[in-house]
Amino acid sequence: MNPSCNLFIVGPTGAGKTTIGRRLADHYGLSFVDLDQEIERVCGVPVSTVFEIEGEAGFRQRESTLLAECSARSGVVMATGAGAVLDPANRRVLAERGYVLWLQATLEQQLERLAQDRQRPLLAGVDRAERLTAMAQRRTPLYEEVADLMIPGAHETVHAASARSILLIDQHWQRQHAA
């Protein structure tokens, strides 16, 4: 949605949604919401525990509920989980309630950034390259469907990536101020 007072960030695991999202929120003077952290706050346990107890289906239901709640706020930058786009209702909510930024990352960037990460349940105990490739095949068309603006991944510092993102956003986002 353009214009909008909200900026929503989608993209694959390891794209930098949370890290860059915080910087975008600071730059634009908006509140920041990380959807996975919001799920953890509400549930009182890590995402991995939600997956253990409720499976992916239970996690996705919680994700959809909180996505609907958080996206109804005004004046937020929200980093979604990488799989939030799997649900058509979530894609509709994102498109209707905010300007959607798609942060891209190559497989090599994802593997590098996630090398030490042992917290992501969908990557536990599997061939990460194979799993990330399979996830990308399913999710990339969905990111493309919902995105208002795509930002290609690059090997650069967080500061440089944030500055590049801000430059592109400023050229395209017709920001409305929160009521």
Residue, then its C-alpha position, 0 to 999 in steps of 0.5 A: m500500500n502506498p501511501s501508508c504510515n506503516l513500513f513492513i519488512v519481509g524477506p528470507t531468514g538472515a536477510g537482516k529484517t530485524t537489524i535493518g528494521r530497527r535502524l529504519a524505525d529510528h531514522y523515521g521516528l516510528s515504533f519497531v515491532d519484531l513479529d517473532q519477538e512479539i510472539e515470544r513476549v506473548c507466549g513467554v517462551p522462545v519461538s523454538t519452544v512454540f514449534e516444539i509444543e504446537g508444531e509449525a501450524g500452531f506457530r503460524q496461527r499465532e503469527s497470523t493473529l499477532l500480525a493482524e494485531c500489530s499491523a493495525r497499529s499506526g506508525v510502525v516498522m514491523a519485521t515479519g518472520a520469513g514465513a509470514v507470507l505463506d498465508p494468503a490472509n497475511r499477505r493481504v493484511l500486509a498489502e492493505r495496511g503498510y508499505v512492504l519492503w522486501l529485503q533480499a539475501t543470496l543463499e551465500q549471505q544467508l549461510e554466512r549470517l546464520a552460521q552460528d545461529r542454532q535458534r531457528p527451528l526450521l533450520a535445526g538438524v538439516d542441510r541448511a543450504e538445501r533447506l534454505t533453497a527449498m524455502a526460497q523456492r516456495r517463498t520468493p514468489l510470495y515476497e514478490e507478490v506482496a512487495d512494494l519495494m525490493i532491496p537486493g542483498a549486498h555484502e556490506t555493513v549494516h550501516a551501509a545496508s541501512a543507508r542504501s535502504i533509506l535512500l531507496i525507500d525515500q525515493h518510493w514510499q509516499r509516507q503518511h504520518a500517523a493520525 
